[in-house]
Amino acid sequence: MRLVVGMAGSSGSIYGARFLRALAQMPGTSHLIVSPPAIRVFREEYQTKVTKAEDVLDFCLTKWGEIHSKHTFLIRPHADIGADIASGSNVWQGMVIVPSSMKTIASVRAGLAENLIERCADVSLKERRRLIFVPRETPYNRIHLQNMLALDEAGAIILPASPGFYQNPTSLEDLGDFIAGRIFNLLGVEHELFPKWTPKPGT
Ligand SMILES: Cc1cc2nc3c(=O)[nH]c(=O)nc-3n(C[C@H](O)[C@H](O)[C@H](O)COP(=O)(O)O)c2cc1C
């Protein structure tokens, strides 16, 4: 598995954190890009002192019990629009932006590529590769909705950070895992983050 994972500065750090933690338990090599606003939001949401992408990854691998990663994470500088993955000549299976801000959605919709997350998203669209946005905002204004529709029309998938409750989550981590699992489903990757839905007899 070879993915590009972007974390942008929206609320919902838990979705990115649980996705990275689950990915760490799968073999493969992925690129990780974390925007400065994402680090800022991460600090707010976890009341932690993270200052860089490495800290965020380390937090995800230790917060809920330390795990040894089977996955190789290549942490790429957010501002490095000259990185190898800024070019379509480098191939990856899919890209996920989890969580995604409305600003990153707007930039990609407009074709801007001012940082490495936006550039890789732009490359994903032009190379017709799977691109998944996990937006977190409420309520949506018309501009948000139009931007998301345009991205869907361009081939991206909008996977809103809206976990289901029918599997009776009992923790924030369960909610994060629900969204992480849905991302893996869209990437065609088997996981055990939640059981497949089976209706209970008599309900
Ligand atoms: C604590 C905090 C929470 C935020 N939550 C959201 C959010 O849920 N959705 C959103 O679109 N932007 C949110 N923002 C604003 C973005 O961080 C801001 O638009 C930023 O420019 C996004 O940049 P990026 O997409 O390059 O990471 C939040 C900012 C802060 C400081």
The ligand as an ORCA input file, in Angstrom:
! r2SCAN-3c Opt
* xyz 0 1
  C      -9.115     25.342     16.694
  C      -9.440     25.507     15.240
  C     -10.437     24.750     14.688
  C     -10.758     24.875     13.334
  N     -11.759     24.091     12.824
  C     -12.051     24.142     11.516
  C     -13.039     23.273     10.976
  O     -13.635     22.450     11.662
  N     -13.276     23.335      9.633
  C     -12.608     24.216      8.827
  O     -12.866     24.202      7.620
  N     -11.669     25.073      9.330
  C     -11.372     25.060     10.645
  N     -10.408     25.904     11.168
  C      -9.819     26.929     10.303
  C      -8.638     26.397      9.474
  O      -7.621     25.907     10.317
  C      -8.100     27.524      8.583
  O      -9.035     27.826      7.569
  C      -6.760     27.179      7.940
  O      -6.390     28.227      7.069
  C      -6.791     25.868      7.169
  O      -5.563     25.701      6.509
  P      -5.150     24.314      5.847
  O      -6.332     23.785      5.132
  O      -4.033     24.661      4.899
  O      -4.682     23.424      6.939
  C     -10.068     25.783     12.518
  C      -9.026     26.543     13.087
  C      -8.716     26.399     14.422
  C      -7.588     27.211     15.002
*
